[in-house]
Amino acid sequence: MNPIEQILTDFPVLILDGAMATELENYGCNLNDRLWSAKIVMENPEMIKKVHLDYFEAGADCAITASYQATIQGFRERGLTEEDAIGLIRKSVQIAVEGRDEFWAGVEDKTNRPKPLVAASVGPYGAFLSDGSEYRGNYSLTEEELVAFHQDRIQVLVDAGADILACETLPCLIEAKAIIKVLKEFPDVYAWFSFSAKDGRHISDGERISNCAEWLDKEEQAAAIGINCSAPDFIESLIQEVKSRTSKPVIVYPNSGEAYDAVSKTWQEEPLTNTFASSTQRWYNAGARLIGGCCRTTPDDISAIAAWGRKRSQQ
């Protein structure tokens, strides 16, 4: 049984964490860098651990590692050796595992929540480019070229001891297909697949998300399918689209609703039509079973999800 199934057998919802980068910036870290949060893995790993602990304390059942933009290629471009790059990618998982184990050891009542998972973030090729391509999907790469890009990093993340892989912000189905091809080399490893979306039916490159769900539904190693880092207003419709083509758990962790400027690497604030926390209950009712937040969300948002999620667990 995969780790997501194990938790959802006993609990109605698996609560994900929120934004890593937003919290690091709130603690004073400068992330205006191609490596983004992976830069802090290199410079101040204890700060990464602190953010993981903040989310566990808020009620998260899963920590997503700071490896979204941590690639061997990216670290080597920064002047590191391949050995050092591999060590930092591995470290992103070890930090989360240490934080999880430290937190869990201090929890007295372990009956109303599961032992949290560590999900190793596998960011898309667009994250490595650091030009916003993960919201467009216009890579001009073949499936085999994407396999080659993801292969070594996934090997490192698996060897580092993550419970599951978080293949996230994928803008195109071809990238999901490439990752599945890599996963077949590790038959005991499970991953969730979450796409970035341009509207209530389509992922970033224009493919219907229902087509993505239908393709992934046949893949045993795909433990959950859904959406992340997309506008909250699109989520309910996207859940319905995914559920129409798969029986796998649906995962959603959208951003706060602000618009990202890939050139300035800043978020442009826009008024939200709904508050984040109240929307998450609606997403649960629509069929999502893994719920959290992405960019610009905070431990307060995760605490609000936990407030109603734990009540459901007790019913």
C-alpha positions, 0 to 999 in steps of 0.5 A: 500500500502506498503512503497516501493510501495508508493515511487516507484509510484512517483519516478523511484528509491529508493536510499538506504544508504551505509555502516554503519560500514565503516563510523563508522570506518572512524570516529575512532570507533573500530568494531572488535567485535562480536556485530559489529555496534551494539556495537556503539549503546551501546557506542556512539549512537550519532555517529550512528545518525551522519552516518545516517545524512551523508547518508541523506545529500548524497541523501539516501531515506532510512536509514538501522538501526544499528541492523544487529548484535543487538540480545537479545542473543548477548547482553546477552552474553555481560552481559546485561539483557534482558531488556537492550538488548531490549532497545538497539535494540529499540534504533537503530530504534529510532536513525534512526527515530530521524535523519530522522525527523531532516534531513527532517525538514530542507529540503526546497524543498521536491518535488524532493525526498520522505520522507526517510524511516527507515528500521530496519535491521534484520541480519541473524543467521550467523551475530549473530554467527559472523563467516562468516556463512551469506556467507555460510548458513550452519547453521544446524538449522531447520526452526522452530529454525530460527523462534525462533531466529528471533521472539523476535527481530522482535517484538522489531523492529516492536514495535520501529516504523520502516517503514519497515524491511530489512531482509538482507544478507540471505544466504539460503531460509529456513531463508527467510521462517522462517522470513515470518512465523514470519511476519504473526504475524504482518500482517501490516508489510512489509519487503524486502528480500535480499540475499548474493550471491556466483555467478551470479545465486546462493545465498550463500548456492547454491540455485538458487536466481530465486527459492527464488524470485519465493517462495517470490513472493507469499508472500504479506509482501515481499515488494522487493527481491534482493541481498546485500553484494555481489560482484558488478560483479554478480549483473546484472545477479542476477537482471535478475534471480530475475526478471524472477520469480517475479514482485516485485521490485528488490533491490540491494546494493552490497559491493564494491567488496572486499573480507571479511575475517571472521577470522580477520574481515577485508576486503581484497582489490581487484581491481574492474572491474567497478566503483561502481557509473557507475555500479548502472546505469546499474543495474537500466537499468537491472531492479533494483528499490532500489539501494544502497551500503553495506560494504565498500561503502560510502556517496560519492557512494550514492551521485553519485547514487543520482546525476543520480537518481534525474535527472530521477525523474525530467524527 
